[in-house]
Amino acid sequence: MTNSWGQPDRYLNDSLSSAKSARLADPRLRDHWTFGVSRRICPGILVAQREIWLAVTKMLWAFDLAEVPGHPVDLNEYDGASGRSPVPFEITLRPRFSEVVEVMDGAERASTG
C-alpha cells in the first residue's frame, strides 16, 4: 500500500512503534519517560517532541533504512538500561533519490548562516 506521494506506508501501524503511546495526553500513561513525569517533567517537552519528529521524518524522507548483511535487527530484545531501548544494532542508510546530498548540504549551509 502507498500513500498519496506514492511511497509505501511501511511505517504506519507498526506494532513496534510507540506512536499510539506518544499521542497520549497524560505522559504518565506513555510507554517511556524520556522527558520525565509529573512534577519533574521537562518544561520543553513539546518543543523537543516536535524537533525529534522533524529529525526522524527528514531521515525517513531522505533515506531507505536496511539491515547490514550478517547483522540482523531484533527489536524484541531490550538493554534494560532505559526502559524501552532496544539493544544496539547496525543499519545502512541509502539515499532515496540522487538529490538527497544536495538538499541536505543546502539545508546545513542555510542553518549555519
Residue pairs with C-beta under 8 A, 6 or more apart in sequence:
1 8
1 9
2 8
2 9
3 9
11 17
11 60
16 75
18 30
18 31
18 32
18 84
21 29
21 30
21 31
21 32
22 30
22 49
24 30
27 33
27 35
27 37
27 41
27 45
28 37
28 38
31 83
31 84
32 83
32 84
33 83
34 83
35 41
35 42
35 45
35 48
35 49
36 42
42 48
59 65
59 93
61 96
62 95
62 96
62 100
62 103
62 104
63 93
63 94
63 95
63 96
63 100
64 93
64 94
64 95
64 96
65 91
65 92
65 93
66 91
66 92
66 94
67 73
67 90
67 91
67 92
68 90
68 91
68 92
71 89
71 90
73 89
73 90
73 91
74 86
74 87
74 89
75 86
77 86
77 87
78 84
78 85
78 86
78 87
79 85
79 86
79 87
79 88
95 101
